[in-house]
């Protein structure tokens, strides 16, 4: 657990289906101060941002986020 506490930034390369879902799970874990998603295609990044935001809001509406977490607070950590 000590090693996990030392990791502050999580970066995903590639904003495709797998990359965007990995970034969303990293945000939901609330282990990192920032989650970066990188891709050379700007449209892929825009689509991924929309996907992650909508996904977090859907999960929040079902009450499935850890207690005290909100979609809007998690999105502040997304870069």
N, C-alpha and C positions, 0 to 999 in steps of 0.2 A: 504493500500500500504506500510505502514511502516514496517509491519511484513515481507512482501515479500522481501524487501530490506535487511533485516537482515539475510536471509537464504543464505548461501554461497555454501553449498554442498548439492547435491541431490543424494540419493542412491536408487538403485532399486535392490531388491533381486529376482533373478531368471532371466535367460537370454533366456527364451523361447519366443514364439511369442509375448505375451503381454509385457513382461519385456523389450525386445529390442525396441519395438515401443514406450513404455513410456520413455525410455532413449533417444531415438531419438527426441521425442517431447520436452523433457526437454532441450536438447542441442539447438534445434531450437529456444526455447523461449529466450535464452541468458540472463536468470535471475540468473544463477548460475556460480560460478567460476570453479567448478568441478562437473562432473556427473560420479558417480561410478555405475558400473553394476557388481553384484556379483552372482556367481553360483558355485556349487561344481564340476560341469562338465566343464573341460577346453575346450573341443570341442565346447560345447554350447557357451562359451564366445568367442571363435575364430569365430564361425559362426555369432554370434551377432555383433561382431566388423565389419566383412565384410559387413553384412546386413546394418548396420548403415552408414558406409562409403559410400557404393554404393547408399543408399537412399538419403543421403545428397548431393552427387554429382549430382544425377538425379534431385533433387529439385532445386539445384543451376543452373543447365543447363536450366531449365525452367523459371528461374528468379523469383522463388517463395520464396526465403529467404528474410528476412528483409534487407533493404538497408545497405550495408557495411559488411554484413556477408558473409563468404565463407565456404565451406565444410571443407577445410583444417584448417582454424582457429577454427572452432567448434570442430573438432576432437582433437585439442590440449587440450581441456577441458575434454575429455573423458578418463576415467581411468578404 
